[in-house]
Amino acid sequence: MTLVDTPATMTGGPSLAQERRLVTAIPGPRSQELIARKAAAVASGVGHTLPISVVSAGGGVIVDADGNSLIDLGSGIAVTGVGNSAPRVVEAVTAQLNSFTHTCFTVSPYEGYVAVAEKLNELTPGDHVKRTALFNSGAEAVENAVKIARHYTKKQAVVAFDHAYHGRTNLTMGLTAKNIPYKSGFGPFASEVYRAPLSYPFRDGGLSGAEAAARAISVIEKQVGAENLAAIIIEPIQGEGGFIVPAQGFLPALVEWAAANDVVFIADEVQTGFARTGAWFASEHEGIVPDLVVAAKGIAGGLPLSAVTGRAEIMDSAMAGGLGGTYGGNPLACAAALATIETYEEDGLIERAREIGAVLIGRLNALRTADPRIGDVRGRGAMVAIELVDPATGAPDAALTNAVAKYAHANGVVVLTCGTYGNVIRFLPPLTISDELLIDGLSVVAEGLKNA
């Protein structure tokens, strides 16, 4: 970390000095001014993790209005995989901005939307004929995936899983498992939504993937019935639920059961997609081929875009005009997505995610060996987490988790917490981060654990 007396020049983008630098305490006076304005102008339900005012970001850092440079281990919740202000994205969006910003694709189509759909049809798992529809947010895409599955199967029930997170709209709140802050007081929720037990290796008592799948299928068959079930929706690695990686064999067994029972299998790859786990999509790690794939977050370098991609016969079942939206597949977001995908491909960011994962897993497992409060280290690629527990009982320790995160924030490292029990720290660095920054950020987390 560098300590300086005056704010550095804030040029933005990847030209930023790649260093952790504290000029003031966090928050500094300029950030405090913005947070005061936020309190007066923004609904209090819109929270924030760090009380800072961001003025630029790039590579692996975020710079605030007081000149503090923070290591970014959050990527805007897995959005800026290619980094902030990635050169190809900036160039592509600028060019599109100079052409046109909007026509509404469902009124006057344009090539960018079609090109993104073609690319997603190519990149998502499976060699079957596919179609894609574009939307704005992950929650919107999830809603549309369920809508499509119901229309195709002529059935209504949907099964989600324990610890799931699928969004904040009415239907996706129903699919989401965690009550506070996502659901409490916001009901009633959409009907015909059911929940099945997930494979959670750290807390499953040794269940294999096949055994956990049999348990889930039994619940589904007894409580819902395949004859009533339109779709199963699952995150291949859970995000907000705690970065839970199901035991090997769990996902393939669910896919096999769904196919045998005319149930649409939806993979919610909003957080796991686009190189994050060391593959284009996390479904690839177990070789599963979902019927529908939901994508968002890392798809467009920070611009709002989401997608549902799936089997042509399922996607084409909806009537003309049944899918769409005013801003879905906005031309600026489509230009950003094409440039983002090119950046993943040309800059070797899938392999970089694997390298980041090796650093994360190695360093965090070393910490775990020395500190029994780290109950589990898990994840794939640049999507890794630690679960913090009472070493005597294994009970979740949310207070410790909060203390470590606060220490990291105060010392210039952006980390995010998650998990149903609030006891998981997740690491989601931009794939453009250097090993040096990554290791420095992890050292701060280690200091936080020690000081707690």
N, C-alpha and C positions, 0 to 999 in steps of 0.2 A: 504493500500500500504506500502511496505517496501522500505526504502532508504538505500543503502549500498554503500561502497566505491570501492569494487572490484568485478569483475565478479564472479558469482556463478559457481560451477562445473556443466558442461553441460553433463549430462549423457544420456539425450534423453528419449523419450517415457513417459509412465505414471509414472515413478519414479521421474519426475521433481517436484520440489516444486510448489504447487498449490497456487501461489500468484502473485499479481501485484507488480512488482519491477522495479524501475527506477534507473539505475546506471549512465546513461548519459542522456543528452537531446536526443530526437529522431528526426533525426537519429544521432547515435553516430559515432565516427571516423571510425571504421571498416565498419560499414554499408555504410558510405559515400564513402569509397573506392570501394565497390562493385557497388554502383549506378553509380560511375564514369566509371567503367569498362563496366557496362551495356550500358551506353550512347555511348561508343566507339564501342561496339561489337554487340549490339542487335538492330534490326530495331525499329525506334522510334514509329511505330504504335503499338508496344507491350508495353502498359503502365503498371503502377503499382499503387496501392492504397496507400501503405505505403512504404517509402524509407528505408527499413530495409533489413538486410541480415540474414535470418533465419538459425539457426544451429540445433535446435531441437524443438520438440513440443509434447504435450501429455496432456491427461486430458482435461483441459480447458485453457491451456496457450501455447504461442509461445515464444521462447527465441531467441534473436538475438545475433550477433557476439560480441556485446559490453556487454553482460550479462543482458540486459533488458528483463524482463519477462512481456509479454503483455497478457491481457485477450482476449481470442479468441471468439468473438461474430459473426464470419463469417463462420467458418468451411470450408475454401477454397471454398466458395459459395456452401454450403450445401453438401459438399462431405464427410467430415470426421465425420459423425454422430456417429460412434463408437469411435471417438477420433483418434489422430495420433498414429501410432505404437501400435495399439491394439494388445495385446499379442497373441490371436488366429490367427490374420491375419499375424503377423510376423512369427509365427511358421509354418503356412501353406505355406506361400510363400517361406520360407527358404527350406522347404522340397521339394517343387516343383522345386525350383531353382537347387537343387542337383540332380534332376531326368532328366529334360529337360526343355528348355526354349521355344522351338518352333518347330512345325512340319508343321504348317498350317492345320487347322482342315479340310479344303476342299480337302486336299491332303491325310493326314493320321490322322484320328480322334482319340480322346482320351476321357477318361471318364469324366474329369472335365467339359468340355463343356456340355455334355449330362446331368450331375448332376445339373448344373446351370439351364439349360432349364427345367428340371423336377421340380426344386424348384420354378421357376417363374410361371410355369403352375399351380402350387398348390397355390401360394400366391396371384396372381393377382385376381381381382374381378370376380365373376361368377363361376358356376360349370359346364360350358360347356366344351367340349373337346378342348384343346388348343395346339398350337405349339409355339415355340420360335426360334428366330434367334438372334445371338450375333454379336455386332459390337464394335467400339472403343469409340465413342463420342456421346453425345446427338444429335448433329446436324446430324451425320451420321445415327443414328437410326430414326430420324424424316424423313429424306430423304427416307429411306427404307420403312417406314410405308406408306408414300404417294405413293411410287412406287408400293407397294403391293396392296393398295386400288385401284389404277388406273388399275392395271392388272386384279384384281378380278371383278371390276364393268364394265370394258370396257368403262369407262367415264374418262374425263380429269380434270375437274374443281375441285379446292380445295378452301374451305373457311376457313380463319383464322379470328381472332377477333381484335378489337381495343386494343391497349396497349400490344399486344402479343409479346413474344420473343421465337423464336424457333431455333436460331443458326446463324452462320456466313458463311455458304456455300452459293452458289448461290441460290438454291431453298429456303433454310431456311431464307436467308436475305429477300427474297420476302415475306415469311410468317410473318416475324418480322415487327412490326409496327413502331418502333422508328428509325428515320433517322440517327441522330448523337449520337454515333459514328459508328453505325453498318452498315449503308447503303450508306451514302453520297459519291458519286463518284465511287461506285463499280458496278453500273449497266452496261448494262441492266440485269434485273432479269428474272427468269423463267416465262413463260406465264401461263395463266389460273389459276392465283391466285387472289382471291377476298377477301374482308374484310367486316365483319358484326359488328354491335355495340354490345359491351359487357354489361353485367349487372355490374354497378359500383355504389353500393348503396350510397357512400358518395357524388357522383356528378350526380346522376340520377333523382333528384327531386322527390324522393318518389316512383319510379316505383317498383312494386313487381317483384319477379322473373318470374312469369307467364307473366306479361306485358312486361318485358324486352325481354323475349324469343319470344313473339309474334312480337315485333318490329324487332328482328334479323331475324326471319323466313320470315317476309314480305320482308325484304331487299334481302334475299337469293332467294326467289321465283321470285321476280321482276327483279333482276339484273343478276341472274345466271340460275335459273331453276333447279329443282330437276332432270330432265331428263339428265342434263349435269354434275351433281355434283357427283364426286367420293367420296369425304370425307369432313367432318368437322373435324378440329383439334383445340383443346382448352386445355389450362392449367386449371385444376380444381380450383386452386388458382394461379393467375398469379405471376410470379417471378419478372423478370426484369421490368415488367410493373408497379409494385408498390404493390405487395402482395394483389391484389384485390380479395376479396372473393365474388363471385356472390351471389345475393340474393337467398334465399331458393326457390327452384322450377325451377330456370333458367336451370340448367344442365339437370334435368330429362325431361323437356319439349323438349330440343334439342335432347336428346337421343330418345325420343318417335317419334319425327318428322323424324329423320334420319332412324329409323327402318321402318317406314311406307313408306318411299320413296326410299328404297334401296340405302341409303347413308351410307358409313362406318364412324362410330364415333370413332375418335382417341383421346385418352386422353394422352396429353403430361405430364407425371409424372416425368420428368427429375429432377426437383427441389423439387417436393412435395412427391416423393416416399420414401419408406424405412424408415418408422416410423417417419419421419420428422413432420408430422401434428398430431401425436397421433393415427395414424392408419397405416397399412402397406402402403396403398395408399389413397390419398385424395379423390378419387372417392367414397370411402366407406362412407364418411360422409353424403352423400345424397343418398346412396344406388344405385348409377348408375353402370351399367355394360357396359363398353366400348367394342367395337368390337376389337380394338387394343389398347394396352398400351405401351407407350414408356418410358423406364427407363434408368437411367444413374446415374451420381453424387454419391449418397449415396450407390450404389450397391456393391462397392468393396473396401471400406476402403481407397480410395485414388489412387488405380490403375485404369488405363483407361479401362473401360468396359461399354457397353450399350446394350440394348436389345429391340426387338419388340416382344411382346407376344400377341397372339390373337386367335380368333376363327379358328379352324383347317381348315375349308373349305376356309377361306380367306387366311390364311398363306400358305396353300398348293397349292394355285392357281398358284404361280410362277413356272416356269419350273426348272428342276434340273440344277444347275449352275447359276440360275438367281439371287441368293442371296449369299452373302459371302464377302470375302476380305482377304487379306494376314494375317492381324493381328487380325481379328475379333474373339473374344473368345480365346485370348491368354491364354495358360495354367497357367501362373503366375496370371493373372487377374481372371481367373476362380477359382483358389485355394483361392485367396483373397476374392472373392465373397461368396463362401461357408462358409468361416470362419466369414465373416462379418455378413451374415444372421444368423449364429449360435449365434453370439454375441448379435444381436438384440433380439433373442429369449431367450437365456439363462440368459442374464443380465437385462431383463425386461425393455428394452429401449423404447418400445412403451409407456408403462405407464410412464416412466421417461419423455418422450416428453410432455405428458399431464401435468405432474407436473411443468415442465419448463414453459409451456404455462400459467399455473395459476399464476406463479410468474410474468412473463412478462406482462400479461394482467392486473393483479392487480396493479403492480407498475406503469405501463405506464398510466393506467386510472386515478390513483391518480395524476400523473403529469398533465394530461389533465385537470382535474378539476381545478387545480391551474394556468394553463397556456393556455389561449385561442389560442395561436399560434399552439398548437397541435389540428389540426382539426379532426383527426380520429385516433383511435387505432383499428387495425384489424389483423386477422390471426387465425391460429389454431395450437395447439401444440407448438413446438419449431420453428415456422415460423410466426413471428409477426412483425408488422411494425407500425410506426407512420407517418402520413402525416402532414407536416408543412405548415402553410398557413398564409396569412395576416388576422388577426382576424376581421378586419373591412369589408373585401370584400370576404374572402374565397379563394382568388387567391393563387395559388401555390407560396411558398417562397423558391426558390432554393438557394438563398444566405444564408439564415438562416440555411438551411440543410447542406450546405457546411461548414459553420462556426462551427456548432456543431460537425460534423464529424472530422474536423481538430483538434478541442479541444480534442476530445476523443483520437485520434491517438497520439497527443503530450503527453497525460497523461496515455498512456499505455493500451488503449483499441482498439481492432480491430472492427470497425463497417463498414458497407457497405451502400452506398446509392443506390437508384434505382428510378423508376417511369418515365413515359413519360415526366413529367415536372421537373424531377430532385429534387423533394421535399419530398422524402420518405427515412427514415432511417429504414433499415431492420435488424432484429435480428435473427441470425441463429446459435446459439451456438452448440457446440458438445453436444450430449446427455449424455456425460460423465462429463459435467461440474458440479461443486458443486453449491449449492444455494448461498454459501458465495461469490464465485467468480462472479456469475451472478448478485447478488445484488450490489457488488462493481462496476462492469462494468456499471450497470444502474445508479448508483450514479454519475459516471463520466459524463455520458450523461446528467443527470439532471443539473450538474454543468455547462456543456457546454451551455445548454439552458439558464441558469440563466446569465451566463457571456456574452452571445450573445445579 
